[in-house]
Amino acid sequence: MASSSPKAKAASRKNTVTLTDNSSGQSWEMPIIEGSTGPRVIDVRRLYSDTGFFTYDPGYTSTASCDSALTYIDGDEGILMHGGYAIEDLAEHSDYMEVCYLLLYGHLPTAAERRDFEKAITYHTMLHEQVMYFYRGFRRDSHPMAIMVGVVGALSAFYHDSTDISDPHQRMVASHRLVAKMPTIAAMAYKYSIGQPFVYPRNDLSFAANFLHMIFAVPAEEYKVSPSLARAMDRIFILHADHEQNASTSTVRIAGSSGANPFACIAAGIASLWGPAHGGANEAVLKMLQEIGSKERIPEFLKRAKDKDDPFRLMGFGHRVYKNYDPRAAVLRKSCHEVLEELNHQDEPLLDLAMALEKIALEDDYFVKRKLFPNVDFYSGIILQAMGFPTSMFTVLFALARTVGWVAQWKEMIEDPDHRISRPRQLYIGKTKREFVPIERR
Ligand code: SDX
């Protein structure tokens, strides 16, 4: 049966590369697979069985772990697209619910599709009432990401009816539940940390407005969500929705490849995102800017960032894929000014410092030579802090927004008839066989 998948295209193409082992003179032909755009791949699935060689690529700098139709990144050109739509267009003209639909269903929704989808998400925003008892087991000063990992991992204990991954209906229900409940879980983690009562979701508010309401409302008075802040929040969610096979998404895919339930897989993704080299960078950027404190100290910190003996890195700079300006950072940089103006923070010293740091770094040979540009995390924290979020919540917001990407990537993998358990090999450098010596003779 004809299929448009890259695998099918490989079968119809005769392009190959030849691998020659110069020590034995043996050669092998390996097929090239071409996607719809971007780098071609050498299909090495038979390499070990045919040649006895493994490939070696720690950090996966040159490895395509799967084929996917969800998100395309061109790191040299600074391009990010979801389903063929440029992130700049989606951020400007779409909203997070539409981007969720696009990632889950492969096309932008019609008005009717959008209405039905938004209703499905809205009616899944509440949590089982027992879930709130998990929060009481945490210290009030627990990092909210620790709470997110624990509570999301526990959801499979409550939603058994959407853990059979072989059932398309259950896969979609689990997807809707995860996208819908993350804001509620995140807001509860915040409220718990400040000793305020949980605020239930409201069905009359949009996704972003509902989240802001659950974060900032208190029972003692009515809280009116600012439409422009809700729009800014929604745009931040769009910019963080999905990003190809990054560390946390790859974690979700590997966890899912064993057949683990989707709630457990997303909890694994949250844990991976927490690292300061990944989603934890937005929190680290704010702490770095606060540590730098003034423009006069920028040279001192740039010197540290270049010093190989100093673990300090310029947080919010550099990216495995982008060797150009991260298109999301460009949108956030612009949004920064709009939000700060709306909040009367025009003279936000941290933004001035960030822009001065960016300017100096982008003219510095060390950063230019290594193509280190601001990434999505460089400006997001400044906006989030201005909106009233504590730095400890920044990565939680990243996880909230990225859940739809994780879920869409997980679903795409499960629905790939060729998918198998992910089980990389290794280059063994340990001891070769040696005799066991009893302790009295050691
Ligand atoms: C995210 O993958 C994704 O798509 C992630 C993400 C997503 O949406 O999912 O985009 C989200 O995680 C963004 C990245 C957020 N992390 C940070 O801002 C932390 C700071 N950045 C670095 O830790 C680093 O740039 C990484 C982790 C992002 C990328 O690391 P790589 O690709 O392994 O690059 P590298 O460490 O090999 O660096 C190459 C060179 C090295 O110097 P040399 O050995 O060549 O002399 O660049 C240097 C590095 O020392 N370098 C930096 C630097 N980043 C890289 N030097 C100073 N400051 C930095 N930030």
Boltz pocket constraint, residues with backbone or C-beta under 6 A from the ligand:
constraints:
  - pocket:
      binder: B
      contacts: [[A, 59], [A, 239], [A, 240], [A, 242], [A, 243], [A, 245], [A, 246], [A, 247], [A, 276], [A, 277], [A, 278], [A, 279], [A, 281], [A, 305], [A, 306], [A, 312], [A, 313], [A, 314], [A, 315], [A, 316], [A, 317], [A, 318], [A, 319], [A, 320], [A, 321], [A, 370], [A, 372], [A, 375], [A, 376], [A, 377]]
      max_distance: 6.0
